[in-house]
Amino acid sequence: MEPSILCYLIPSLIMFGCGVYGFITRRNMLAILISLELMLNAVDINFVVFNRFLYPGEFEGMFFTLFAIALAAAETALVIAIIINIFRMAKNLDISEISKMKF
């Protein structure tokens, strides 16, 4: 027996909700980056689930998910490099303190 689509969408919705909550409430740049990655992973799960249930013989959702994962990895590497440079200059990763600084 094949599981329902809700068995996949509910955990994805919970992941996305946790990511949004973390993105809004956190002030540390790394915590915000982790929350953003959590939201991207929830969207990737939705791509695969909708592809599997709407077009079972096709692989477009899987390919799009692999492309999104590659873009997320490149984005994460770039953002971590920026965060490291900001930490070297400011010795702080708090968003409210960084926005007040003039480089």
N, C-alpha and C positions, 0 to 999 in steps of 0.2 A: 504494500500500500504506500502510495506516494504522499509525503507530508504536504500540508497546506502551505500556501504562500505566506500566510500570517506567521508561521513558525520562523520565517526568515525576516519578515518585515518588522516585527515587533522588536527583536533585539537591535536591528538597524536603527529603528526610531529611538530606542533608549540610548544607543551610542551617540546618535546625532544630538539628542537633547542634552546629554552630558557634555558634549563638545561645545554646544552653544552656551550652556551655563558656565563652563570653565572659561570660555572666551570673554564673556561679559564680566565675570566677577574677578578674575585674576589680574594682578598688576605686574607680575613677573613675566618677562619676555619669553622665557623658556616654557613656562606653564601655558602661556597663550599659544605658543607654537605647538605644543602637545595637544591642546584642545582643537586647534585647526586641523591637525593630522587625524584626530579622532573623527571629526566631521567628514573629512575626505574619505576615510576608510568606510564610514557608514554609507556614503554615496556610492562607493565602489561595490559594496555588497548589494545595493539596490540595482545597479547596472546588471550584475550577474543574475540576480533573482528574476528581474523582469525579462531578461533575455531567455532564461531557462523556461519560464512559464508561458511567455507569449510566443516565442519562436524557438521551440525545442531543438530543432535541427541546425540552427544557425549559430555563428560564433561572433557576431558583431559586438555584443555586450562584453564578451570576454576580452576581445581585442581592445575595445575602448577602455576597459578597466586596466589592462596592462599598460596602455598608453598613459592613463591617468596616474598610475602608480609610478611610472618613470618620471613624469612631470613633477609629482609630489616629492620624489627623492631629490631631484635637481633643485627644487624650490627649498627644500629643507637644508641642503648643503649650503646654498647661498645665504639663507637667513641665519644659519648658525655662524657663518663667517662674519656676517654683519654684527651679530650679537657679540661675538668675541671681540671685534674691534671697538664696539661701544663700551664693553666692559673694561677694556684696556685704558680707554680714555676717561671714563666716568667712575669706574670702580663700583658701579651700581647697575642693576638691571630693572629697577622699578620704573614703570612707564611714566608716572607722574613726575618723577625727578628728571627723566631724560627729556621730556617735552619742554621743561623749563630751561634746559641748557642751550647754549649757543656754541656750536663747534666752529 
